[in-house]
Amino acid sequence: MHQSVRDGLEEYLADTGSLSEEFKAHLKACRECAEELRGLRRQALLVRALRPAEAAEPAPGFYARVVERIERRVRPSIWAALLEPSFGRRVAMASAALALAVSAYIVSTEPFRVTPPLANALAIQTLTRQDTPATVAQDRDVVLASLASFQEN
């Protein structure tokens, strides 16, 4: 198709009747362009036949349903889950359970320590004095005897 025909193609297919003299003269002289334009006109008529007689309007509430469907598909962020009350209760319960488990572990693994009775404490203090070896041995025997009696209880 030649350039002069391309320039007036829209007016020709729209059938406005405002074709230039140069365009009309070229169509009379050039069979190739005339044949191609006839084919294009047939296609344009077929496309126009597919056009509805009146503009289609969407049903009432169509736009509201579309917006609602879009909003349902939007995934909430992970941070939005933190604002839900049920999630807060779950976090509180999990924290309490963890604190209880850690406390039970610490208590169960801690060695059992009992403060010695007052007599044992006094005997230990007397060992630190500067005594003769005989009194130190005697005091040691007293401490060992009291510890042995404590272990049996």
C-alpha positions as CSV (number, residue, x, y, z in Angstrom):
1,M,0.0,0.0,0.0
2,H,1.4,3.4,-1.0
3,Q,1.9,6.3,1.4
4,S,-0.9,8.5,0.0
5,V,-3.4,5.7,0.7
6,R,-2.1,5.1,4.2
7,D,-2.5,8.8,5.1
8,G,-6.3,8.7,4.1
9,L,-7.0,5.2,5.3
10,E,-8.9,6.1,8.5
11,E,-11.2,8.5,6.7
12,Y,-11.9,5.9,4.0
13,L,-12.7,3.1,6.5
14,A,-14.8,5.5,8.7
15,D,-16.7,6.4,5.5
16,T,-16.8,10.1,6.4
17,G,-16.8,11.2,2.8
18,S,-13.9,13.7,3.3
19,L,-11.4,12.0,1.0
20,S,-8.8,14.0,-0.7
21,E,-8.7,14.3,-4.5
22,E,-5.2,12.8,-4.5
23,F,-6.5,9.7,-2.6
24,K,-9.4,9.2,-5.0
25,A,-7.1,9.6,-8.0
26,H,-4.6,7.1,-6.6
27,L,-7.3,4.5,-6.0
28,K,-8.5,4.8,-9.7
29,A,-4.9,4.4,-11.0
30,C,-3.6,1.7,-8.6
31,R,-5.5,-1.7,-8.7
32,E,-3.3,-3.1,-5.9
33,C,-4.3,-0.4,-3.4
34,A,-7.9,-0.5,-4.4
35,E,-8.1,-4.3,-3.9
36,E,-6.4,-4.1,-0.5
37,L,-8.8,-1.3,0.6
38,R,-11.9,-3.3,-0.4
39,G,-10.6,-6.2,1.8
40,L,-10.1,-3.8,4.7
41,R,-13.5,-2.3,4.2
42,R,-15.1,-5.8,4.4
43,Q,-13.2,-6.5,7.6
44,A,-14.3,-3.2,9.1
45,L,-18.0,-4.0,8.3
46,L,-17.6,-7.4,10.0
47,V,-16.1,-5.8,13.1
48,R,-19.0,-3.2,13.1
49,A,-21.5,-6.1,12.9
50,L,-20.1,-7.5,16.1
51,R,-20.6,-4.3,18.0
52,P,-23.7,-4.3,20.3
53,A,-26.6,-2.1,19.4
54,E,-26.5,-0.3,22.8
55,A,-23.9,0.1,25.4
56,A,-23.9,-2.7,28.0
57,E,-24.3,-1.5,31.6
58,P,-23.2,-3.6,34.5
59,A,-25.8,-4.9,36.9
60,P,-26.5,-2.9,40.0
61,G,-23.9,-3.7,42.7
62,F,-21.3,-5.0,40.2
63,Y,-18.6,-2.6,41.3
64,A,-19.3,-3.2,45.0
65,R,-18.9,-7.0,44.4
66,V,-15.7,-6.5,42.5
67,V,-14.2,-4.3,45.3
68,E,-15.3,-6.9,47.9
69,R,-13.7,-9.8,46.0
70,I,-10.5,-7.8,45.7
71,E,-10.4,-7.0,49.4
72,R,-11.0,-10.7,50.2
73,R,-8.0,-11.7,48.1
74,V,-5.6,-9.3,49.8
75,R,-3.4,-11.2,52.2
76,P,-2.9,-9.5,55.6
77,S,0.6,-8.9,56.6
78,I,2.3,-10.9,59.4
79,W,2.2,-7.8,61.6
80,A,-1.6,-7.6,61.4
81,A,-1.7,-10.9,63.2
82,L,-0.1,-9.4,66.2
83,L,-3.0,-7.0,66.6
84,E,-5.6,-9.8,66.9
85,P,-6.8,-10.4,70.5
86,S,-6.8,-14.2,70.1
87,F,-3.2,-14.1,69.1
88,G,-2.3,-12.1,72.2
89,R,-3.9,-14.6,74.4
90,R,-2.0,-17.4,72.7
91,V,1.3,-15.6,73.2
92,A,0.5,-15.0,76.9
93,M,-0.3,-18.7,77.4
94,A,2.8,-19.8,75.6
95,S,4.9,-17.4,77.6
96,A,3.5,-18.7,80.9
97,A,4.0,-22.3,79.8
98,L,7.6,-21.6,78.9
99,A,8.3,-19.8,82.2
100,L,6.8,-22.8,84.1
101,A,8.9,-25.3,82.1
102,V,12.1,-23.3,82.6
103,S,11.4,-22.9,86.3
104,A,10.7,-26.7,86.7
105,Y,14.0,-27.4,84.9
106,I,16.0,-25.1,87.1
107,V,14.5,-26.5,90.3
108,S,14.9,-30.1,89.2
109,T,18.6,-29.7,88.2
110,E,19.7,-27.6,91.1
111,P,21.5,-29.6,93.7
112,F,19.7,-29.9,97.1
113,R,21.5,-27.8,99.6
114,V,20.6,-27.7,103.2
115,T,22.2,-25.3,105.6
116,P,24.0,-27.2,108.3
117,P,22.4,-27.2,111.8
118,L,23.7,-24.7,114.3
119,A,25.8,-27.4,116.1
120,N,27.6,-28.2,112.8
121,A,28.3,-24.6,112.1
122,L,29.8,-24.1,115.6
123,A,31.9,-27.2,115.2
124,I,33.2,-25.9,111.8
125,Q,34.0,-22.5,113.5
126,T,35.9,-24.2,116.2
127,L,38.1,-26.0,113.7
128,T,39.4,-22.7,112.5
129,R,40.8,-21.9,115.9
130,Q,44.4,-22.5,116.8
131,D,44.0,-25.6,118.9
132,T,46.2,-28.5,119.7
133,P,46.2,-31.4,117.4
134,A,44.3,-33.5,119.9
135,T,41.4,-31.1,120.2
136,V,41.3,-30.6,116.4
137,A,41.0,-34.4,115.9
138,Q,38.3,-34.6,118.6
139,D,36.4,-31.7,117.0
140,R,36.7,-33.4,113.6
141,D,35.2,-36.6,115.0
142,V,32.3,-34.6,116.5
143,V,31.6,-32.9,113.1
144,L,31.8,-36.2,111.2
145,A,29.5,-37.8,113.8
146,S,26.9,-35.0,113.5
147,L,27.1,-35.1,109.7
148,A,26.6,-38.8,109.7
149,S,23.6,-38.5,112.0
150,F,22.2,-35.8,109.7
151,Q,22.5,-37.9,106.6
152,E,20.5,-40.8,108.2
153,N,17.5,-38.5,108.8
